[in-house]
Amino acid sequence: MAGRPGYVTLPIISVLAAIGYVYYTTVFLAIPAWLGLATAAGVANTAAYTALALACIATYALAITRDPGRVPPAFVPDVEDAETPIHEIKRKGGDLRYCQKCSHYKPPRAHHCRVCRRCILRMDHHCIWINNCVGHENYKIFLIFVLYVAAASLYSMVLIIGGAVHIAPKDEQPGNDSPRSSIIICGVIVCPIAFSTAILLGWHAYLILHNKTTIEYHEGVRAMWLAEKAGNLYHHPYDLGFYHNIVSVLGLNILCWLCPVSKNIGNGIRFRTSYDISLSTSSFKKEEHMSMS
């Protein structure tokens, strides 16, 4: 059962315990068994894995503590704003989206979280493993954390397999106290972590390339079905093309894409849409035509 946001819960303790156990087994049992801590290869792999583990812990702490994005209490959608070509409306009734629990209008892509008990800007989902929502302000941090965990898990699996293989001949010697059982147990723990985080990373890579959230993906499946039923084509309004979709989440500076402290684009209230690009392209073509005539 998830606790209130901002509190340390059992899933968080489990994640930290898993990170600590895997780190200890990999660095102090698997690497010495395979490469040795006194060798150049052992020192290099220990340093690299330690840096990756620290990156996991740092991004995990940020994902837990960073607010996912609050809706300003005074937010009211301006239906006459020419710079906002679309407004999200309720599925039933066609009214502007209004949260009865929070008593304010919902900006585009915002949703109410029952666990956090408030609306979240560009909400993706509520994650029990960080006891926090994943939204506009911490989505990039969450993504980088998953990336680091997937990389660290795969790295650990390589070191664990190498350690288990090289320690096997020593187990045949009588009276030898081998850490092989601990290494194998660690491998059993790391394997599903690596598999699940790799799938999760691939899923969110797909979402980023199409500028969707998990909620918008499921809503889009229904919208696509309804559009096809009516003989129309559905296009996700926030899909700006692969490059612009990536930039909208990771930022303009490619050197800071893996930096969790860099800020993402926008305030979470208004987002660029494909209509913005269409309008700007049409204006450019019109100006070009006038200059040629």
Summary of the structure (lengths in Angstrom):
residues: 293
radius of gyration: 24.3
end to end distance: 68.1
largest distance: 93.4
contacts: 836
relative contact order: 0.12
helix: 55%
strand: 6%
